[in-house]
Amino acid sequence: MSLVLAKDDELISYGSATATDRLLHMVHRWIDLGMPTAASFTLQVHRRIQPLTHRENQWVIKRAESQFLWGLDFLNG
């Protein structure tokens, strides 16, 4: 139950510092990944009923009849 806002060059936290800590962790992860943009991702679309596994630096988003496999494949060699 916390919130952090990024405004100009400061972070404003409401509640506990949990949201700030999580935001900073995710920013550091993004930097460690090489600061990828949307163009850095690959996308595969599969039928929802197809079994799908993902590797590190890949994410599955499931929808009604489809599932989407997003990846930063250049990181997986």
QUIZIRA-V707867 format. One record per pair of residues at least 24 apart in sequence whose C-alpha atoms are under 10 Angstrom apart, sorted by the first residue. I is the first residue (numbers start at 1). J is the second residue. D is the distance in Angstrom with one decimal. If there is no record, write none. Layout:
i=[I I]
j=[J J]
d=[D D]
This chain:
i=[33 33 33 34 36 38 39 40 40 40 40 41 41 41 41 41 41 42 42 42 42 42 42 43 43 43 43 43 43 44 44 44 44 45 45]
j=[57 72 75 75 72 72 72 71 72 73 74 69 70 71 72 73 74 69 70 71 72 73 74 68 69 70 71 72 73 68 69 70 71 69 70]
d=[9.1 8.8 7.9 9.5 8.3 9.9 9.9 8.5 6.5 8.7 8.5 9.8 6.4 5.4 5.1 7.4 8.9 8.0 5.7 5.2 6.4 6.9 9.3 6.8 5.7 4.7 6.6 9.3 9.9 5.8 5.1 6.7 8.7 6.4 8.9]
